[in-house]
Amino acid sequence: MKPNANPQATVIPRDEPPNRAAATLGDPRWAAVASRDRSADGRFVYSVRTTGVYCRPSCGSRTARPENVAFHATADDARQAGFRPCKRCRPDDAPLAQQQAATVARLCRLIEQAESPPRLDELARLAGISRFHLHRLFKASTGLTPAGYAAARRTGRLKAGLDAAASVTDAIYAAGYASSGRFYDDASKTLGMTPRRFRAGGAGMQIRFAIGQCSLGAILVAATERGVCAILLGDAPDALLRDLQERFPRAELLGGDAAFEHTVARVVGLVEQPRLGLDLPLDVRGTAFQQRVWQALRDIPAGATTTYSALAQHLGAPQSARAVAGAVAANPLAVAIPCHRVIRLDGSLSGYRWGVERKRALLEREADERAG
């Protein structure tokens, strides 16, 4: 027997290294492995011939030589090929992002069911992570801090309760407020109106509106005593009016007078020349998260664009791009809150509440103004 020979050693077959390496480098999955891309976890695993193990793409172990790597659609495929799971990245467990999402979802249910908002320390203990990590993880997943999420849920319960409770006070306490005084301190910001007026569906509130024409078609402008509350675009004036009525079912809608026509003219001017901006007060009503998204949209200068994922990153909630998209779609103030400046990651135009062609026209108009 030759020196150092081991009759029980496993002989690893070798392909031509250049061919195997070239095949691996040409596979798009290699880029995910080389960059340890966590978003690729759960989509495939890779095995390493020299170690006999298989890993998830984000494994933190030293990057293997490409000629020793093979890709497998599932962990079962890798095991059937004779490989064992890596003890470092545990590829048979759920991806980390999925585990974190499940943790946040569990905490959300707990917050929703609690009579009073749980303290951050208590939530961190239940999750088994630090307060700092929980705060960052929760905000990245939902776009809100645990306290902000609890406040939003409490506001939601209040709005639902105002329709059913015997009195406003009953609804306030049933929603989880410790005292009516604490609620009334920020009632206007929470509901956009007094609780009694909200309970009456806006009854007694006056909204002035006017419907006109601009280069993008019909435009409806509406305002409360606090500021412009709706800017709607469309083809049919009747449809715009129905939209406004559905938003404020029992409010008193008044046709605009001569003074209000000046407001409408300024809004139309914004549509025609976005770079001029709009210095009119706005009456913006939405959840805490929607308000954050809408404010971020107003910070995007005319002629510039961003993506849903970049906007989520800017808000400190990188995993909430879908929630950001929902808030963008709920925007009631066309052009004044420039949701048309948000595009897809590939640069294409996504759906626009008032029509993709209007979105394209607005972006082209702003680009021309910026170039000029």
C-alpha positions as CSV (number, residue, x, y, z in Angstrom):
1,M,0.0,0.0,0.0
2,K,1.3,3.5,-0.8
3,P,2.3,5.7,2.1
4,N,-0.5,7.8,3.6
5,A,-3.2,5.9,1.7
6,N,-6.4,5.5,3.5
7,P,-8.7,2.7,2.2
8,Q,-11.7,4.3,4.0
9,A,-11.2,7.9,2.6
10,T,-13.9,9.3,0.4
11,V,-12.6,10.1,-3.1
12,I,-14.1,13.3,-4.4
13,P,-14.5,13.2,-8.2
14,R,-13.0,16.2,-9.9
15,D,-14.3,17.9,-13.0
16,E,-12.1,20.1,-15.1
17,P,-11.8,23.1,-12.6
18,P,-12.0,25.8,-15.3
19,N,-15.2,24.3,-16.7
20,R,-16.9,23.9,-13.3
21,A,-15.7,27.3,-12.1
22,A,-17.0,29.0,-15.3
23,A,-20.4,27.3,-14.9
24,T,-20.7,28.4,-11.3
25,L,-19.6,32.0,-12.0
26,G,-22.1,32.2,-14.8
27,D,-24.9,31.2,-12.6
28,P,-26.9,34.2,-11.2
29,R,-27.1,32.4,-7.8
30,W,-23.4,32.8,-7.4
31,A,-23.7,36.5,-6.9
32,A,-26.1,35.9,-4.0
33,V,-23.7,33.5,-2.4
34,A,-20.7,35.8,-2.9
35,S,-22.5,38.8,-1.4
36,R,-24.2,36.7,1.3
37,D,-27.6,38.0,0.2
38,R,-30.2,37.3,2.9
39,S,-33.0,37.9,0.5
40,A,-32.0,34.8,-1.4
41,D,-32.4,32.6,1.7
42,G,-35.1,30.1,1.2
43,R,-34.9,30.2,-2.6
44,F,-32.0,27.7,-2.9
45,V,-29.0,26.2,-1.0
46,Y,-25.5,25.6,-2.2
47,S,-23.2,22.7,-1.4
48,V,-19.4,22.6,-1.1
49,R,-17.6,19.5,-2.3
50,T,-14.5,19.9,-0.2
51,T,-16.5,20.2,3.1
52,G,-19.4,18.0,2.3
53,V,-22.0,20.5,3.7
54,Y,-24.7,22.6,2.2
55,C,-25.5,26.2,3.2
56,R,-28.0,29.0,2.8
57,P,-26.8,31.8,0.5
58,S,-26.2,34.2,3.4
59,C,-23.9,31.8,5.3
60,G,-21.1,33.7,7.0
61,S,-18.5,31.1,6.4
62,R,-15.5,31.8,4.1
63,T,-16.6,31.9,0.5
64,A,-15.8,28.6,-1.2
65,R,-13.9,28.3,-4.5
66,P,-16.5,28.4,-7.3
67,E,-15.3,25.1,-8.8
68,N,-16.3,23.3,-5.6
69,V,-19.8,24.8,-5.4
70,A,-23.1,23.3,-6.7
71,F,-26.6,24.7,-6.3
72,H,-29.7,22.9,-5.2
73,A,-33.3,24.0,-5.4
74,T,-34.1,22.7,-1.9
75,A,-32.3,21.3,1.2
76,D,-33.9,17.9,0.4
77,D,-32.1,17.9,-2.9
78,A,-28.8,18.7,-1.2
79,R,-29.2,15.9,1.3
80,Q,-30.1,13.4,-1.4
81,A,-26.9,14.4,-3.1
82,G,-25.0,13.3,0.0
83,F,-24.4,16.6,1.7
84,R,-25.1,17.5,5.4
85,P,-26.5,20.8,6.7
86,C,-24.0,23.5,7.8
87,K,-23.9,23.9,11.6
88,R,-23.2,27.6,11.3
89,C,-26.0,28.9,9.1
90,R,-28.5,26.0,9.8
91,P,-30.0,25.9,6.3
92,D,-32.8,23.6,7.4
93,D,-34.3,26.3,9.7
94,A,-36.6,29.0,8.4
95,P,-34.7,32.0,6.9
96,L,-33.8,34.6,9.4
97,A,-36.0,37.2,7.8
98,Q,-39.0,34.8,8.0
99,Q,-38.2,34.1,11.7
100,Q,-38.0,37.8,12.4
101,A,-41.3,38.5,10.5
102,A,-43.0,35.8,12.6
103,T,-41.7,37.3,15.8
104,V,-43.0,40.8,14.8
105,A,-46.3,39.3,13.8
106,R,-46.6,37.6,17.1
107,L,-45.9,40.8,19.0
108,C,-48.3,42.7,16.8
109,R,-51.1,40.3,17.8
110,L,-50.1,40.7,21.5
111,I,-50.2,44.5,21.2
112,E,-53.6,44.3,19.5
113,Q,-55.1,42.1,22.2
114,A,-53.6,43.9,25.2
115,E,-55.9,46.2,27.2
116,S,-53.0,48.6,27.6
117,P,-49.9,49.0,25.4
118,P,-47.2,46.5,26.6
119,R,-43.9,48.1,27.6
120,L,-40.9,47.7,25.4
121,D,-39.0,45.8,28.0
122,E,-41.9,43.3,28.2
123,L,-42.0,42.8,24.4
124,A,-38.2,42.4,24.3
125,R,-38.4,39.7,27.0
126,L,-41.1,37.8,25.1
127,A,-39.1,38.0,21.9
128,G,-35.9,37.0,23.6
129,I,-33.9,39.9,22.1
130,S,-32.6,43.3,23.4
131,R,-34.8,46.4,23.6
132,F,-32.6,48.1,21.0
133,H,-32.8,45.1,18.6
134,L,-36.5,44.8,19.0
135,H,-37.1,48.5,18.4
136,R,-35.1,48.4,15.2
137,L,-36.6,45.1,14.0
138,F,-40.2,46.2,14.7
139,K,-39.8,49.5,12.9
140,A,-38.1,47.8,9.9
141,S,-41.0,45.4,9.5
142,T,-44.0,47.6,10.2
143,G,-42.7,51.2,9.6
144,L,-43.7,52.1,13.2
145,T,-42.2,51.6,16.6
146,P,-44.0,49.3,19.0
147,A,-45.4,52.4,20.7
148,G,-46.5,53.9,17.4
149,Y,-48.1,50.7,16.4
150,A,-50.0,50.5,19.6
151,A,-51.2,54.1,19.2
152,A,-52.3,53.4,15.6
153,R,-54.3,50.3,16.7
154,R,-55.8,52.3,19.5
155,T,-56.9,55.0,17.1
156,G,-58.4,52.3,14.8
157,R,-60.4,50.9,17.8
158,L,-61.6,54.4,18.7
159,K,-62.8,55.1,15.2
160,A,-64.7,51.8,15.1
161,G,-66.0,52.3,18.6
162,L,-67.3,55.8,17.9
163,D,-70.0,54.4,15.7
164,A,-71.1,51.7,18.2
165,A,-70.5,53.1,21.7
166,A,-73.3,54.8,23.7
167,S,-71.1,57.9,24.2
168,V,-67.8,59.4,23.0
169,T,-66.4,58.8,26.5
170,D,-67.3,55.1,26.4
171,A,-65.5,54.8,23.1
172,I,-62.4,56.6,24.4
173,Y,-62.0,54.2,27.3
174,A,-62.9,51.1,25.3
175,A,-60.1,52.0,22.8
176,G,-57.6,51.8,25.7
177,Y,-57.0,55.5,26.5
178,A,-56.1,55.9,30.2
179,S,-58.0,59.1,30.4
180,S,-60.3,61.2,28.2
181,G,-58.0,64.2,28.9
182,R,-55.1,62.5,27.3
183,F,-57.1,61.7,24.2
184,Y,-58.6,65.2,23.8
185,D,-55.1,66.7,23.9
186,D,-54.4,65.3,20.4
187,A,-57.9,64.5,19.1
188,S,-57.7,66.8,16.2
189,K,-54.4,65.2,15.0
190,T,-55.7,61.7,15.6
191,L,-59.1,62.0,13.9
192,G,-58.7,65.2,11.8
193,M,-61.8,66.6,13.5
194,T,-63.5,66.5,16.9
195,P,-64.6,63.0,18.1
196,R,-68.3,64.0,18.0
197,R,-68.0,65.3,14.5
198,F,-66.1,62.2,13.4
199,R,-68.9,60.1,15.0
200,A,-71.4,61.9,13.0
201,G,-69.5,61.1,9.8
202,G,-68.4,64.7,9.4
203,A,-71.9,66.1,10.0
204,G,-71.9,69.8,10.6
205,M,-68.5,70.1,8.9
206,Q,-68.4,72.3,5.8
207,I,-66.3,71.4,2.8
208,R,-66.0,73.8,-0.1
209,F,-65.2,72.2,-3.4
210,A,-65.0,73.1,-7.1
211,I,-64.5,71.0,-10.2
212,G,-62.5,72.4,-13.1
213,Q,-60.4,71.4,-16.0
214,C,-56.6,71.2,-16.4
215,S,-54.2,69.7,-19.0
216,L,-54.6,66.3,-17.3
217,G,-58.5,66.3,-17.5
218,A,-61.0,67.0,-14.8
219,I,-59.8,68.2,-11.4
220,L,-61.6,68.5,-8.1
221,V,-60.3,70.6,-5.3
222,A,-61.9,70.5,-1.8
223,A,-61.0,72.3,1.4
224,T,-62.1,72.4,5.0
225,E,-61.5,75.4,7.3
226,R,-58.1,73.9,8.1
227,G,-56.8,73.6,4.5
228,V,-57.0,71.7,1.2
229,C,-58.3,68.1,2.0
230,A,-58.6,66.6,-1.5
231,I,-57.2,67.1,-5.0
232,L,-58.6,64.5,-7.3
233,L,-57.9,63.9,-11.0
234,G,-60.0,62.0,-13.5
235,D,-62.0,62.0,-16.7
236,A,-65.5,62.2,-15.3
237,P,-66.4,65.1,-13.0
238,D,-69.3,63.1,-11.5
239,A,-66.9,60.3,-10.4
240,L,-64.7,62.8,-8.7
241,L,-67.7,64.2,-6.8
242,R,-68.8,60.7,-5.7
243,D,-65.3,60.1,-4.4
244,L,-65.5,63.2,-2.3
245,Q,-68.9,62.3,-1.0
246,E,-67.7,58.8,0.0
247,R,-64.8,60.4,2.0
248,F,-67.2,62.7,3.9
249,P,-70.6,61.0,3.8
250,R,-72.4,63.4,6.1
251,A,-70.4,66.6,5.7
252,E,-72.0,69.7,4.1
253,L,-70.5,70.1,0.7
254,L,-70.6,73.6,-0.6
255,G,-69.9,74.9,-4.1
256,G,-66.8,77.2,-4.1
257,D,-67.3,81.0,-4.2
258,A,-65.1,83.5,-5.9
259,A,-62.5,83.3,-3.1
260,F,-62.3,79.6,-3.4
261,E,-61.9,79.8,-7.2
262,H,-58.6,81.5,-6.5
263,T,-57.5,78.4,-4.5
264,V,-58.5,76.2,-7.3
265,A,-56.5,78.3,-9.8
266,R,-53.4,77.9,-7.6
267,V,-53.8,74.2,-7.5
268,V,-54.2,74.0,-11.3
269,G,-51.1,76.2,-11.5
270,L,-49.3,73.5,-9.5
271,V,-50.4,70.8,-12.0
272,E,-49.2,72.9,-14.9
273,Q,-45.9,74.0,-13.3
274,P,-44.9,71.7,-10.5
275,R,-41.7,73.5,-9.7
276,L,-43.7,76.5,-8.4
277,G,-44.8,74.4,-5.5
278,L,-48.0,74.9,-3.4
279,D,-47.9,77.2,-0.3
280,L,-51.6,76.6,0.6
281,P,-52.3,74.9,4.0
282,L,-53.2,71.2,3.7
283,D,-55.7,69.3,5.9
284,V,-54.1,65.9,5.6
285,R,-55.9,63.0,7.4
286,G,-54.3,59.6,7.8
287,T,-52.6,57.1,10.1
288,A,-49.3,57.9,11.7
289,F,-47.5,55.8,9.2
290,Q,-49.3,57.3,6.2
291,Q,-48.5,60.8,7.5
292,R,-44.8,59.8,7.6
293,V,-44.9,58.5,4.1
294,W,-46.7,61.5,2.7
295,Q,-44.3,63.9,4.4
296,A,-41.4,62.0,2.8
297,L,-43.1,62.3,-0.6
298,R,-43.3,66.1,-0.1
299,D,-39.6,66.2,0.4
300,I,-38.9,64.8,-3.1
301,P,-38.0,67.7,-5.3
302,A,-39.8,68.2,-8.7
303,G,-38.0,66.4,-11.5
304,A,-36.6,63.7,-9.1
305,T,-37.9,60.2,-8.5
306,T,-37.5,57.5,-5.9
307,T,-38.5,53.8,-5.5
308,Y,-40.8,52.2,-2.9
309,S,-37.9,50.3,-1.4
310,A,-35.7,53.5,-1.3
311,L,-38.6,55.4,0.3
312,A,-38.9,52.6,2.9
313,Q,-35.1,52.8,3.6
314,H,-35.4,56.6,4.0
315,L,-38.1,56.1,6.6
316,G,-35.9,53.7,8.5
317,A,-38.2,50.7,7.6
318,P,-36.4,48.8,4.9
319,Q,-38.7,45.8,5.1
320,S,-41.9,47.8,4.8
321,A,-41.9,48.6,1.0
322,R,-45.3,47.0,0.6
323,A,-46.8,49.1,3.5
324,V,-45.1,52.2,1.9
325,A,-46.8,51.4,-1.4
326,G,-50.2,51.2,0.3
327,A,-49.7,54.6,2.0
328,V,-48.6,56.1,-1.4
329,A,-51.8,54.7,-3.0
330,A,-54.0,56.1,-0.3
331,N,-52.8,59.7,-0.9
332,P,-55.8,62.0,-1.3
333,L,-53.9,65.0,-2.6
334,A,-52.7,64.5,-6.1
335,V,-49.5,66.5,-7.1
336,A,-49.5,68.4,-3.8
337,I,-48.3,65.2,-2.2
338,P,-46.3,64.0,-5.2
339,C,-46.9,60.2,-5.1
340,H,-46.3,60.2,-8.9
341,R,-42.6,60.6,-8.1
342,V,-42.4,57.0,-6.8
343,I,-41.5,54.4,-9.5
344,R,-40.6,50.8,-9.6
345,L,-37.0,49.5,-9.0
346,D,-36.5,48.8,-12.7
347,G,-37.5,52.3,-13.6
348,S,-40.9,51.5,-15.0
349,L,-44.1,53.3,-13.9
350,S,-46.3,51.4,-11.4
351,G,-50.0,51.9,-11.0
352,Y,-51.1,55.4,-10.3
353,R,-54.5,56.1,-8.6
354,W,-55.3,58.7,-11.2
355,G,-54.0,56.8,-14.2
356,V,-50.5,55.8,-15.4
357,E,-50.7,58.2,-18.4
358,R,-51.2,61.1,-16.0
359,K,-48.2,60.0,-14.0
360,R,-46.1,59.8,-17.1
361,A,-47.2,63.3,-18.2
362,L,-46.4,64.8,-14.7
363,L,-42.9,63.2,-14.7
364,E,-42.2,64.3,-18.2
365,R,-43.4,67.8,-17.4
366,E,-41.2,68.0,-14.3
367,A,-38.2,66.6,-16.2
368,D,-38.6,69.3,-18.9
369,E,-38.8,72.0,-16.3
370,R,-35.7,70.8,-14.5
371,A,-33.8,70.6,-17.8
372,G,-34.9,74.1,-18.8
